[in-house]
Amino acid sequence: MDSGSVEQRLQALAQNFVAEKAVKLGPAAAASTAAGSSKRAAVLVCLFKGEDGDLHVILTKRTSTLSTNPGDVALPGGKREEGDADDVDTALREAKEEIGLDPSLVNVITVLPPIVTKRGMAVVPVIGLLSDIKAFSPAPNAAEVEAMFYAPLEMFLKDENRRAEEREWMGAKYLLHYFNYEADGKEYVIWALTAGILIRTASIVYQRQPQFPEQRPKFWSDVAQNTAPMP
């Protein structure tokens, strides 16, 4: 898919998202409160066009002092808070807190279905487009973010610098994918949930399947019982 087709695809996704959001607004959506919000989180898959014309995604490396997933590569995001209006609000707020990304710079393209972790947390990927990367002045929160870097989105469809481990959960086997990537002279490993979200995002944006068997965990598709419905 050429760059023109990718841009058309992103525009179509954005238009569909706006239309769907308009339909869902109303008393029912307002009633979709933070019930079970302690078991719901959102991450921002923030895309932008690099100097090479390809789409890139903003990633972070979590500090080693965090209580959950210390040192892992992650997408900006976190748990829903009481004041958040919806999953988009959560993802944008967290991105601002973690890396200083102004929400007004992000055009939300679409929201993917929640992915449920083994701990029962429903993680909602929010895909956004940063139209001008030069307008973004990164300000990583040192308490949460050790480093921030950019990776090409299309790499998550390629069978390069990738390995997989077979795991099993509740009698069902699945693959855990690991992508090795170097940025600014540093080596990063993008794996587990973050890799899964980026594989799915790349598949949607580029309209093709990865070059490798994905074999996602079945529990990722489960609906957490104590989470609010997707806005």
Backbone as CSV, one residue per row, in Angstrom:
resi,resn,N_x,N_y,N_z,CA_x,CA_y,CA_z,C_x,C_y,C_z
1,MET,0.852,-1.199,0.000,0.000,0.000,0.000,0.882,1.241,0.000
2,ASP,0.693,2.123,-1.005,1.522,3.311,-1.085,1.071,4.364,-0.077
3,SER,1.872,5.445,0.045,1.598,6.466,1.061,0.243,7.130,0.838
4,GLY,-0.139,7.311,-0.442,-1.433,7.920,-0.723,-2.577,7.066,-0.233
5,SER,-2.453,5.764,-0.449,-3.494,4.832,-0.001,-3.575,4.796,1.523
6,VAL,-2.408,4.878,2.175,-2.376,4.876,3.641,-3.083,6.117,4.183
7,GLU,-2.813,7.268,3.576,-3.457,8.506,4.017,-4.969,8.432,3.816
8,GLN,-5.403,7.849,2.704,-6.830,7.689,2.451,-7.452,6.768,3.488
9,ARG,-6.718,5.724,3.842,-7.211,4.783,4.847,-7.363,5.484,6.196
10,LEU,-6.397,6.292,6.581,-6.456,7.018,7.842,-7.616,8.009,7.852
11,GLN,-7.821,8.685,6.724,-8.929,9.634,6.627,-10.269,8.922,6.759
12,ALA,-10.375,7.750,6.136,-11.618,6.982,6.210,-11.888,6.520,7.634
13,LEU,-10.846,6.074,8.321,-10.995,5.644,9.708,-11.443,6.805,10.588
14,ALA,-10.840,7.979,10.357,-11.182,9.162,11.155,-12.629,9.569,10.915
15,GLN,-13.078,9.533,9.673,-14.453,9.900,9.350,-15.449,8.926,9.978
16,ASN,-15.118,7.641,9.927,-15.987,6.635,10.540,-16.059,6.819,12.050
17,PHE,-14.906,7.163,12.645,-14.872,7.359,14.093,-15.753,8.527,14.513
18,VAL,-15.661,9.632,13.781,-16.486,10.805,14.082,-17.961,10.466,13.956
19,ALA,-18.318,9.722,12.894,-19.719,9.350,12.674,-20.225,8.430,13.784
20,GLU,-19.408,7.446,14.164,-19.807,6.508,15.215,-19.935,7.217,16.557
21,LYS,-19.028,8.146,16.814,-19.059,8.879,18.080,-20.322,9.725,18.170
22,ALA,-20.721,10.330,17.046,-21.930,11.154,17.035,-23.165,10.317,17.337
23,VAL,-23.196,9.091,16.812,-24.339,8.201,17.046,-24.418,7.781,18.504
24,LYS,-23.243,7.591,19.116,-23.205,7.067,20.487,-23.415,8.128,21.553
25,LEU,-23.335,9.407,21.175,-23.537,10.457,22.158,-24.993,10.482,22.613
26,GLY,-25.214,10.796,23.871,-26.576,10.838,24.394,-26.613,10.285,25.800
27,PRO,-27.818,10.125,26.380,-27.965,9.656,27.758,-27.286,8.320,28.010
28,ALA,-27.395,7.411,27.043,-26.808,6.086,27.246,-25.297,6.184,27.375
29,ALA,-24.691,7.015,26.523,-23.240,7.178,26.579,-22.841,7.875,27.867
30,ALA,-23.641,8.845,28.283,-23.342,9.568,29.514,-23.431,8.639,30.713
31,ALA,-24.315,7.655,30.604,-24.503,6.707,31.701,-23.370,5.693,31.768
32,SER,-22.547,5.669,30.697,-21.402,4.772,30.681,-20.321,5.390,31.557
33,THR,-20.514,5.279,32.847,-19.648,5.948,33.813,-18.388,5.154,34.081
34,ALA,-17.698,5.534,35.134,-16.440,4.870,35.460,-16.658,3.611,36.281
35,ALA,-17.803,2.986,36.135,-18.047,1.737,36.849,-16.975,0.741,36.453
36,GLY,-16.269,0.223,37.442,-15.206,-0.722,37.158,-14.004,-0.083,36.494
37,SER,-13.847,1.230,36.618,-12.744,1.909,35.939,-11.382,1.467,36.462
38,SER,-11.345,0.905,37.662,-10.079,0.416,38.200,-9.573,-0.767,37.390
39,LYS,-10.444,-1.354,36.575,-10.068,-2.479,35.729,-10.049,-2.074,34.255
40,ARG,-9.921,-0.792,33.984,-9.920,-0.306,32.602,-8.783,0.693,32.407
41,ALA,-8.123,0.588,31.280,-7.023,1.488,30.955,-7.073,1.788,29.465
42,ALA,-6.317,2.796,29.052,-6.241,3.149,27.635,-4.817,3.551,27.297
43,VAL,-4.392,3.222,26.078,-3.066,3.612,25.603,-3.217,4.375,24.293
44,LEU,-2.291,5.286,24.026,-2.333,6.084,22.811,-1.324,5.560,21.796
45,VAL,-1.839,5.083,20.666,-0.986,4.699,19.540,-0.876,5.949,18.669
46,CYS,0.124,6.779,18.950,0.254,8.066,18.273,1.150,7.935,17.047
47,LEU,0.555,8.102,15.866,1.266,7.955,14.607,1.618,9.320,14.013
48,PHE,2.700,9.359,13.269,3.065,10.575,12.539,3.907,10.180,11.339
49,LYS,3.926,11.055,10.345,4.714,10.791,9.139,6.133,11.276,9.358
50,GLY,7.089,10.358,9.219,8.491,10.709,9.411,9.075,11.385,8.181
51,GLU,10.341,11.755,8.274,11.016,12.417,7.164,11.108,11.506,5.945
52,ASP,11.064,10.187,6.176,11.115,9.231,5.071,9.748,9.019,4.427
53,GLY,8.728,9.687,4.972,7.385,9.569,4.416,6.578,8.424,4.986
54,ASP,7.226,7.567,5.795,6.541,6.426,6.396,5.946,6.808,7.750
55,LEU,4.957,6.047,8.171,4.341,6.283,9.468,5.212,5.724,10.584
56,HIS,5.350,6.491,11.653,6.071,6.063,12.841,5.146,6.160,14.047
57,VAL,5.518,5.470,15.113,4.723,5.485,16.341,5.606,5.912,17.506
58,ILE,5.013,6.657,18.441,5.740,7.125,19.625,5.706,6.048,20.704
59,LEU,6.886,5.672,21.183,7.004,4.650,22.230,7.854,5.175,23.387
60,THR,7.664,4.569,24.538,8.455,4.939,25.706,9.073,3.697,26.339
61,LYS,10.100,3.931,27.111,10.640,2.873,27.963,10.349,3.275,29.399
62,ARG,9.637,2.430,30.109,9.244,2.734,31.475,10.457,2.696,32.405
63,THR,10.424,3.518,33.445,11.534,3.525,34.402,11.565,2.212,35.179
64,SER,12.735,1.891,35.686,12.918,0.634,36.430,12.330,0.693,37.830
65,THR,11.874,1.874,38.240,11.336,2.029,39.597,9.811,1.854,39.658
66,LEU,9.158,1.729,38.512,7.703,1.571,38.512,7.313,0.199,39.042
67,SER,6.150,0.120,39.666,5.710,-1.130,40.280,5.220,-2.158,39.270
68,THR,4.722,-1.682,38.112,4.241,-2.607,37.078,5.057,-2.450,35.803
69,ASN,5.458,-3.586,35.243,6.223,-3.618,33.985,7.416,-2.664,33.957
70,PRO,8.247,-2.650,35.005,9.402,-1.744,35.019,10.374,-2.054,33.884
71,GLY,10.872,-1.010,33.231,11.859,-1.189,32.182,11.319,-1.636,30.842
72,ASP,10.024,-1.900,30.746,9.441,-2.373,29.485,9.182,-1.220,28.520
73,VAL,9.203,-1.541,27.231,8.768,-0.579,26.218,7.247,-0.563,26.223
74,ALA,6.665,0.621,26.139,5.211,0.747,26.234,4.708,1.893,25.377
75,LEU,3.405,1.899,25.186,2.717,3.031,24.583,2.281,3.947,25.711
76,PRO,2.264,5.264,25.497,1.788,6.162,26.559,0.365,5.772,26.953
77,GLY,0.111,5.696,28.246,-1.237,5.327,28.683,-1.267,4.903,30.133
78,GLY,-2.455,4.573,30.608,-2.618,4.168,31.999,-4.074,3.953,32.345
79,LYS,-4.334,3.803,33.631,-5.685,3.495,34.107,-6.620,4.689,33.955
80,ARG,-7.878,4.361,33.735,-8.893,5.406,33.671,-9.073,6.014,35.055
81,GLU,-9.215,7.322,35.094,-9.471,8.020,36.350,-10.902,8.551,36.363
82,GLU,-11.382,8.864,37.548,-12.778,9.256,37.714,-13.169,10.442,36.840
83,GLY,-12.253,11.361,36.622,-12.586,12.550,35.843,-12.529,12.362,34.336
84,ASP,-12.090,11.185,33.873,-11.984,10.942,32.435,-13.365,10.710,31.830
85,ALA,-13.639,11.395,30.723,-14.943,11.263,30.070,-15.088,9.925,29.359
86,ASP,-13.994,9.438,28.769,-14.030,8.177,28.032,-12.605,7.676,27.836
87,ASP,-12.465,6.619,27.032,-11.143,6.027,26.816,-10.201,6.980,26.086
88,VAL,-10.739,7.756,25.159,-9.918,8.741,24.445,-9.358,9.753,25.428
89,ASP,-10.193,10.207,26.342,-9.772,11.174,27.357,-8.647,10.591,28.216
90,THR,-8.787,9.326,28.576,-7.763,8.659,29.380,-6.429,8.613,28.637
91,ALA,-6.466,8.166,27.386,-5.239,8.013,26.603,-4.532,9.354,26.390
92,LEU,-5.301,10.391,26.059,-4.706,11.708,25.816,-4.163,12.326,27.097
93,ARG,-4.891,12.155,28.204,-4.426,12.685,29.492,-3.116,12.022,29.895
94,GLU,-3.072,10.699,29.765,-1.869,9.973,30.153,-0.672,10.353,29.274
95,ALA,-0.922,10.556,27.972,0.166,10.934,27.069,0.715,12.307,27.441
96,LYS,-0.178,13.200,27.856,0.277,14.527,28.272,1.100,14.428,29.554
97,GLU,0.638,13.597,30.495,1.344,13.446,31.770,2.699,12.763,31.589
98,GLU,2.766,11.777,30.693,3.974,10.973,30.551,5.033,11.620,29.653
99,ILE,4.596,12.181,28.522,5.590,12.692,27.566,5.351,14.147,27.153
100,GLY,4.366,14.808,27.772,4.119,16.211,27.476,3.438,16.459,26.142
101,LEU,2.707,15.465,25.635,2.029,15.609,24.345,0.723,16.372,24.519
102,ASP,0.616,17.516,23.871,-0.588,18.344,23.938,-1.724,17.630,23.198
103,PRO,-2.848,17.344,23.879,-3.965,16.632,23.236,-4.491,17.332,21.987
104,SER,-4.346,18.648,21.919,-4.861,19.389,20.764,-4.081,19.087,19.485
105,LEU,-2.904,18.479,19.620,-2.087,18.145,18.450,-2.474,16.807,17.839
106,VAL,-3.316,16.053,18.555,-3.644,14.688,18.138,-5.048,14.604,17.550
107,ASN,-5.132,14.074,16.342,-6.419,13.808,15.704,-6.731,12.326,15.892
108,VAL,-7.743,12.011,16.696,-8.074,10.613,16.971,-8.654,9.967,15.718
109,ILE,-8.063,8.847,15.322,-8.460,8.133,14.105,-9.518,7.075,14.391
110,THR,-9.277,6.278,15.413,-10.241,5.244,15.780,-9.879,4.679,17.153
111,VAL,-10.790,3.926,17.712,-10.573,3.249,18.994,-10.794,1.761,18.772
112,LEU,-9.801,0.951,19.130,-9.912,-0.486,18.934,-10.606,-1.141,20.130
113,PRO,-11.161,-2.337,19.931,-11.802,-3.051,21.041,-10.814,-3.306,22.177
114,PRO,-11.294,-3.366,23.404,-10.405,-3.608,24.547,-9.681,-4.948,24.441
115,ILE,-8.464,-4.969,24.956,-7.699,-6.204,25.082,-7.598,-6.502,26.576
116,VAL,-7.983,-7.699,26.965,-7.995,-8.050,28.385,-6.719,-8.793,28.763
117,THR,-6.025,-8.296,29.779,-4.791,-8.935,30.239,-5.113,-10.095,31.177
118,LYS,-4.074,-10.840,31.548,-4.268,-11.962,32.474,-4.804,-11.493,33.823
119,ARG,-4.498,-10.243,34.180,-4.967,-9.710,35.459,-6.399,-9.176,35.371
120,GLY,-7.013,-9.295,34.192,-8.387,-8.835,34.031,-8.514,-7.362,33.707
121,MET,-7.406,-6.716,33.383,-7.441,-5.301,32.997,-7.825,-5.183,31.527
122,ALA,-8.840,-4.365,31.222,-9.231,-4.105,29.838,-8.455,-2.894,29.337
123,VAL,-7.587,-3.117,28.364,-6.746,-2.049,27.820,-7.290,-1.646,26.449
124,VAL,-7.642,-0.368,26.310,-8.243,0.124,25.069,-7.209,0.906,24.249
125,PRO,-6.851,0.420,23.051,-5.924,1.169,22.197,-6.650,2.306,21.464
126,VAL,-6.155,3.516,21.631,-6.691,4.693,20.945,-5.668,5.108,19.895
127,ILE,-6.054,5.060,18.617,-5.135,5.408,17.542,-5.321,6.873,17.174
128,GLY,-4.228,7.619,17.212,-4.279,9.044,16.886,-3.208,9.419,15.883
129,LEU,-3.407,10.517,15.197,-2.458,10.994,14.201,-1.941,12.366,14.603
130,LEU,-0.632,12.480,14.655,0.032,13.747,14.954,0.416,14.372,13.618
131,SER,-0.307,15.400,13.211,-0.117,15.951,11.859,1.233,16.640,11.680
132,ASP,1.773,17.197,12.754,3.053,17.911,12.660,3.946,17.524,13.834
133,ILE,4.870,16.616,13.597,5.747,16.150,14.658,6.616,17.290,15.187
134,LYS,6.888,18.296,14.361,7.724,19.421,14.787,7.015,20.299,15.825
135,ALA,5.690,20.192,15.885,4.933,20.975,16.866,4.975,20.325,18.247
136,PHE,5.463,19.101,18.301,5.534,18.358,19.560,6.883,18.573,20.213
137,SER,6.861,19.105,21.430,8.083,19.290,22.212,8.075,18.284,23.354
138,PRO,8.732,17.142,23.178,8.701,16.094,24.194,9.161,16.572,25.565
139,ALA,8.406,16.171,26.589,8.772,16.489,27.975,8.491,15.256,28.818
140,PRO,9.346,14.226,28.694,9.118,12.977,29.427,9.121,13.183,30.938
141,ASN,8.191,12.537,31.604,8.106,12.561,33.058,9.141,11.572,33.599
142,ALA,10.181,12.088,34.224,11.294,11.252,34.670,10.875,10.180,35.669
143,ALA,9.757,10.400,36.371,9.294,9.422,37.352,8.700,8.185,36.682
144,GLU,8.289,8.330,35.417,7.643,7.225,34.719,8.367,6.789,33.457
145,VAL,9.036,7.729,32.807,9.616,7.454,31.487,11.137,7.595,31.516
146,GLU,11.816,6.499,31.205,13.284,6.516,31.141,13.759,7.048,29.794
147,ALA,13.019,6.694,28.733,13.396,7.128,27.384,12.161,7.155,26.496
148,MET,12.254,7.929,25.429,11.180,7.998,24.435,11.808,7.870,23.061
149,PHE,11.161,7.116,22.172,11.715,6.935,20.835,10.595,6.687,19.834
150,TYR,10.967,6.701,18.545,10.000,6.494,17.473,10.373,5.237,16.697
151,ALA,9.367,4.457,16.306,9.604,3.247,15.519,8.660,3.229,14.324
152,PRO,9.106,2.714,13.168,8.227,2.642,11.995,7.103,1.636,12.224
153,LEU,5.881,2.045,11.920,4.732,1.174,12.165,4.781,-0.098,11.329
154,GLU,5.246,0.018,10.090,5.218,-1.129,9.179,6.120,-2.273,9.637
155,MET,7.101,-1.983,10.494,7.999,-3.048,10.955,7.254,-4.149,11.705
156,PHE,6.058,-3.820,12.226,5.309,-4.803,13.000,4.513,-5.771,12.126
157,LEU,4.697,-5.639,10.802,4.131,-6.608,9.862,5.220,-7.466,9.233
158,LYS,6.487,-7.112,9.484,7.612,-7.791,8.842,8.238,-8.834,9.762
159,ASP,8.779,-9.850,9.127,9.401,-10.940,9.887,10.893,-10.693,10.041
160,GLU,11.241,-9.447,10.309,12.640,-9.067,10.497,12.848,-8.602,11.938
161,ASN,13.999,-8.941,12.484,14.313,-8.550,13.864,13.193,-8.948,14.825
162,ARG,12.597,-10.099,14.558,11.463,-10.579,15.360,11.694,-12.029,15.766
163,ARG,11.254,-12.342,16.954,11.222,-13.730,17.403,9.931,-13.945,18.178
164,ALA,9.579,-15.180,18.387,8.339,-15.479,19.100,8.545,-16.647,20.051
165,GLU,7.842,-16.607,21.147,7.860,-17.706,22.116,6.445,-18.240,22.275
166,GLU,6.322,-19.550,22.279,4.995,-20.146,22.470,4.695,-20.235,23.968
167,ARG,3.554,-19.745,24.339,3.103,-19.795,25.727,1.743,-20.497,25.792
168,GLU,1.326,-20.815,26.999,0.026,-21.458,27.173,-0.685,-20.853,28.375
169,TRP,-1.976,-20.646,28.244,-2.783,-20.082,29.320,-4.154,-20.746,29.312
170,MET,-4.501,-21.373,30.404,-5.792,-22.047,30.542,-6.017,-23.050,29.411
171,GLY,-4.944,-23.774,29.068,-5.045,-24.822,28.059,-4.952,-24.351,26.623
172,ALA,-4.847,-23.027,26.387,-4.775,-22.489,25.023,-3.377,-21.954,24.747
173,LYS,-2.791,-22.361,23.623,-1.460,-21.902,23.259,-1.534,-20.601,22.450
174,TYR,-0.513,-19.770,22.620,-0.432,-18.527,21.865,1.031,-18.138,21.693
175,LEU,1.273,-17.144,20.826,2.634,-16.679,20.584,2.857,-15.311,21.207
176,LEU,4.004,-15.175,21.838,4.418,-13.889,22.394,5.512,-13.348,21.478
177,HIS,5.267,-12.193,20.850,6.189,-11.656,19.856,7.148,-10.631,20.472
178,TYR,8.395,-10.670,19.993,9.432,-9.745,20.428,10.042,-9.079,19.192
179,PHE,10.068,-7.752,19.153,10.691,-7.015,18.059,11.898,-6.251,18.609
180,ASN,13.056,-6.455,17.992,14.258,-5.718,18.381,14.372,-4.471,17.514
181,TYR,14.650,-3.342,18.158,14.751,-2.094,17.401,15.799,-1.191,18.026
182,GLU,16.575,-0.515,17.168,17.610,0.403,17.652,17.218,1.835,17.312
183,ALA,17.289,2.714,18.292,16.982,4.127,18.092,17.955,4.959,18.917
184,ASP,18.541,5.947,18.295,19.488,6.837,18.967,20.599,6.064,19.666
185,GLY,21.047,4.986,19.007,22.154,4.203,19.545,21.786,3.275,20.687
186,LYS,20.508,3.165,21.005,20.059,2.291,22.089,19.203,1.154,21.551
187,GLU,19.327,-0.005,22.177,18.567,-1.179,21.763,17.299,-1.298,22.603
188,TYR,16.191,-1.541,21.930,14.914,-1.707,22.612,14.258,-3.013,22.177
189,VAL,13.494,-3.597,23.083,12.712,-4.792,22.760,11.245,-4.458,22.981
190,ILE,10.469,-4.573,21.912,9.037,-4.276,21.968,8.321,-5.616,21.952
191,TRP,7.579,-5.912,23.000,7.017,-7.253,23.108,5.660,-7.253,23.806
192,ALA,5.115,-8.466,23.944,3.869,-8.724,24.674,2.713,-7.860,24.171
193,LEU,1.988,-7.234,25.114,0.788,-6.485,24.762,1.079,-5.338,23.803
194,THR,2.172,-4.610,24.040,2.523,-3.485,23.167,2.749,-3.967,21.740
195,ALA,3.489,-5.070,21.573,3.727,-5.618,20.239,2.413,-6.059,19.605
196,GLY,1.541,-6.687,20.398,0.251,-7.151,19.877,-0.609,-6.007,19.376
197,ILE,-0.630,-4.911,20.125,-1.422,-3.741,19.724,-0.872,-3.142,18.431
198,LEU,0.456,-3.094,18.307,1.069,-2.499,17.121,0.931,-3.391,15.896
199,ILE,0.941,-4.702,16.090,0.681,-5.623,14.971,-0.729,-5.394,14.450
200,ARG,-1.690,-5.306,15.361,-3.080,-5.096,14.968,-3.272,-3.723,14.305
201,THR,-2.648,-2.684,14.860,-2.748,-1.345,14.281,-2.175,-1.317,12.868
202,ALA,-0.993,-1.906,12.690,-0.357,-1.929,11.372,-1.205,-2.706,10.366
203,SER,-1.813,-3.793,10.813,-2.673,-4.587,9.930,-3.864,-3.772,9.446
204,ILE,-4.426,-2.965,10.334,-5.583,-2.132,9.991,-5.180,-0.993,9.063
205,VAL,-4.090,-0.325,9.384,-3.656,0.835,8.596,-3.177,0.423,7.207
206,TYR,-2.369,-0.645,7.139,-1.799,-1.059,5.858,-2.654,-2.088,5.126
207,GLN,-3.732,-2.539,5.774,-4.681,-3.456,5.139,-4.024,-4.745,4.635
208,ARG,-3.187,-5.314,5.485,-2.617,-6.621,5.160,-2.193,-7.325,6.446
209,GLN,-2.085,-8.627,6.356,-1.712,-9.437,7.504,-0.187,-9.446,7.668
210,PRO,0.299,-9.726,8.880,1.757,-9.805,9.079,2.355,-10.977,8.312
211,GLN,3.670,-10.940,8.104,4.372,-11.987,7.372,4.572,-13.243,8.214
212,PHE,4.095,-13.230,9.424,4.296,-14.337,10.364,2.956,-14.706,11.001
213,PRO,2.835,-15.920,11.517,1.594,-16.294,12.217,1.475,-15.504,13.519
214,GLU,0.331,-14.853,13.721,0.175,-14.008,14.894,-0.203,-14.819,16.129
215,GLN,-1.221,-15.641,16.006,-1.681,-16.525,17.087,-1.833,-15.772,18.411
216,ARG,-2.772,-14.831,18.400,-3.015,-14.010,19.585,-3.593,-14.838,20.738
217,PRO,-3.310,-14.433,21.987,-3.922,-15.117,23.137,-5.440,-14.984,23.104
218,LYS,-6.146,-16.055,23.368,-7.609,-16.009,23.346,-8.157,-15.080,24.414
219,PHE,-7.459,-14.989,25.551,-7.990,-14.157,26.636,-7.961,-12.670,26.289
220,TRP,-7.169,-12.287,25.276,-7.174,-10.889,24.859,-8.540,-10.457,24.337
221,SER,-9.301,-11.399,23.823,-10.609,-11.080,23.243,-11.746,-11.191,24.246
222,ASP,-11.443,-11.639,25.453,-12.488,-11.772,26.473,-13.028,-10.407,26.868
223,VAL,-14.242,-10.396,27.371,-14.844,-9.174,27.880,-14.745,-9.204,29.387
224,ALA,-14.021,-8.228,29.947,-13.883,-8.182,31.407,-15.242,-7.894,32.036
225,GLN,-15.599,-8.631,33.041,-16.923,-8.516,33.639,-17.128,-7.199,34.375
226,ASN,-16.064,-6.645,34.924,-16.236,-5.448,35.761,-15.806,-4.162,35.070
227,THR,-15.880,-4.141,33.733,-15.497,-2.918,33.034,-16.708,-2.262,32.406
228,ALA,-16.626,-0.951,32.282,-17.706,-0.214,31.643,-17.712,-0.502,30.156
229,PRO,-18.849,-0.430,29.478,-18.877,-0.658,28.044,-18.071,0.391,27.298
230,MET,-17.587,0.013,26.147,-16.758,0.923,25.365,-17.577,2.113,24.908
231,PRO,-17.114,3.332,25.160,-17.882,4.521,24.768,-18.063,4.566,23.251
